[in-house]
């Protein structure tokens, strides 16, 4: 084994979350330099690294509203920030949203070129839902219902119900390509076979269906929802880096419900999804929550397939944001291999449409 191979192996054993005690000195210095470059008078508050290669801190210089500074630490993070700024700009200009726009951050400054790239946003009030729920898990249902109701307002304001066959390739193919490119296990053998199976399952089950298509957040989970002091009242929705104007809107609701179950049970997100595939349907409580906001497709096979599509958007989005995910053997095993293994084990239980290729034939779907 070469030194490079050994180094890659060691990287794969490192924790996915940056260790704050080790990164704090460098992060504090970087935050101070960024603050000085803005000409701000205040001190940066609690700089922290995120999973997606951002250094984030709050800045209060005595003005009327505090700001959040985001500094990309990689080219991928800079690209994600650029996409987020454009999505937020378009949403603020969309008159159909009306008062809903109060939930959006406002981009005050965008400087993504040069040695100190950054984005400055208004600091929305409230606390992240995942933080609140760690303290008060009994609020889970109230928080979930409030979050689902709020995001469905966005969907209904910007969406239209349409037959989605022509959109499936755009929703699926680029994200499957991300997995094949970033995760070595997905490039050959059972991994590649499972990706073909996912594509065939989604296309065979969703082709011909009429779904709500509109602005979709793309990463709508408790960590991206802010709650006011009164529990269950939304005060903001953040991190729009994965937002698209023509996505399958029900995915936001499925993402929230699945990540909520991940948080409350302590299981990996991939384990929650693998259970749905193994069970061939959602658990009754999640089904009721999604049905309550009309985000539940009809039929248990559709529940499984929409769950797989939600998983695909989630893991592909993470892999695009940061190389840390693909380097983590544990994350890949728990969130990619576990799900695709269940797909291969159960693919025969989801019949393909007439003329669809068999995933086990080794041929790629058209």
C-alpha positions, 0 to 999 in steps of 0.5 A, spaced: 500 500 500 502 506 498 503 512 502 497 516 498 493 510 499 494 509 507 493 517 507 486 516 504 484 510 509 486 514 515 482 520 512 476 515 512 476 514 519 476 521 521 470 524 524 465 527 519 464 533 524 470 537 525 472 537 532 471 544 534 477 544 540 482 542 534 479 547 529 478 553 534 484 557 534 484 557 526 477 559 526 477 564 531 483 568 527 479 567 520 473 570 523 477 576 525 480 577 519 473 576 515 470 581 520 476 586 519 475 586 511 468 588 512 470 594 516 465 592 522 466 594 529 463 588 533 467 581 535 465 575 531 461 570 535 462 563 536 465 561 529 464 554 527 465 549 521 459 546 518 459 539 515 458 543 508 465 546 508 463 553 511 465 557 517 459 561 520 459 566 525 454 571 528 456 578 527 453 584 531 456 591 530 451 595 534 446 596 528 439 594 528 440 587 526 445 582 527 448 578 521 451 571 519 457 571 516 458 565 511 465 563 509 466 558 504 473 553 505 472 550 499 470 551 491 464 546 492 462 551 498 463 557 494 459 554 489 453 552 494 453 559 497 453 562 490 447 558 488 443 559 495 444 567 494 441 566 487 435 562 490 434 567 495 434 573 491 429 570 486 424 568 492 424 575 495 422 578 488 417 573 487 410 576 489 406 570 489 410 569 496 407 575 499 408 575 507 411 568 507 418 572 505 419 574 512 421 567 513 427 568 508 434 571 510 436 577 506 443 577 503 446 583 505 453 582 501 456 577 497 463 577 495 465 570 493 472 572 489 478 574 492 482 571 498 477 572 503 470 570 500 464 571 504 456 572 504 453 576 509 446 575 511 441 578 516 440 574 522 433 571 523 430 570 530 429 564 533 433 557 535 434 551 530 428 546 531 434 540 532 437 544 538 430 545 541 428 538 540 434 536 543 432 539 549 424 538 549 423 532 544 416 532 546 415 538 542 416 534 536 409 533 533 408 540 534 414 542 530 413 537 525 406 540 523 408 547 523 414 546 519 410 542 514 404 547 514 409 553 512 413 549 507 407 547 503 405 555 503 411 556 499 409 550 494 402 552 493 404 559 492 409 557 487 407 550 484 402 547 479 400 540 478 403 537 472 404 530 469 411 529 471 414 523 466 418 528 462 421 531 469 424 525 472 430 524 468 432 531 471 430 529 478 434 523 478 440 522 473 444 528 475 444 525 482 445 518 480 451 521 477 454 524 483 453 518 487 457 514 481 462 520 481 463 521 488 462 514 491 467 508 489 463 503 491 457 505 486 461 505 480 461 498 479 458 491 481 452 491 486 453 499 487 452 500 480 447 495 479 443 498 485 443 505 482 440 502 475 435 499 480 433 506 483 432 509 477 428 504 474 424 504 480 423 511 480 421 512 473 416 506 473 412 508 479 412 516 478 411 516 470 404 518 468 403 521 475 401 528 477 405 531 482 406 538 485 412 542 481 414 548 484 420 551 488 423 546 493 428 547 498 431 541 497 434 540 504 428 541 509 430 538 515 430 541 523 436 544 522 434 549 517 428 551 520 428 556 526 423 557 531 420 563 535 420 563 543 413 560 542 414 553 541 412 551 534 412 558 531 416 558 525 421 564 524 425 563 519 427 557 513 435 557 512 440 554 507 437 554 500 443 552 497 439 546 494 433 550 492 430 549 485 424 552 482 421 546 479 422 540 484 418 535 486 415 539 492 413 533 496 420 531 497 421 537 502 415 534 507 418 527 506 425 530 508 423 533 514 419 527 516 425 522 515 430 527 518 425 528 524 425 520 525 433 520 524 434 525 530 429 522 535 431 515 534 438 517 533 439 512 527 442 514 521 438 517 516 440 511 511 438 507 516 431 510 517 430 510 509 433 502 509 427 501 514 422 504 509 425 500 503 425 493 507 418 495 510 415 497 503 412 503 506 412 508 511 411 507 519 403 509 520 405 516 524 409 519 518 404 517 513 399 521 517 403 527 518 404 527 510 397 525 509 395 531 513 399 536 508 397 532 502 404 530 501 403 523 501 403 519 494 397 514 493 400 506 494 405 503 498 410 502 492 409 510 491 411 511 498 417 507 498 419 510 491 418 517 493 422 515 500 428 513 495 427 519 491 428 523 497 434 519 500 437 520 493 436 528 493 439 528 500 445 524 499 447 527 493 446 534 496 451 532 501 456 529 496 456 535 492 457 540 498 463 537 501 468 532 499 468 530 507 462 525 506 465 521 500 471 520 504 468 518 511 467 510 510 462 510 516 458 515 512 458 511 506 456 505 509 451 507 513 447 512 508 449 509 502 451 502 502 445 500 507 440 503 502 442 500 496 443 494 499 436 494 501 434 496 494 437 490 491 434 485 496 427 488 494 427 490 487 423 484 485 417 487 489 417 493 485 415 491 478 417 495 472 413 498 467 412 494 460 419 494 456 423 496 462 430 493 463 432 489 468 437 492 473 440 485 474 441 484 467 447 489 467 445 494 462 443 501 464 437 504 463 436 509 457 
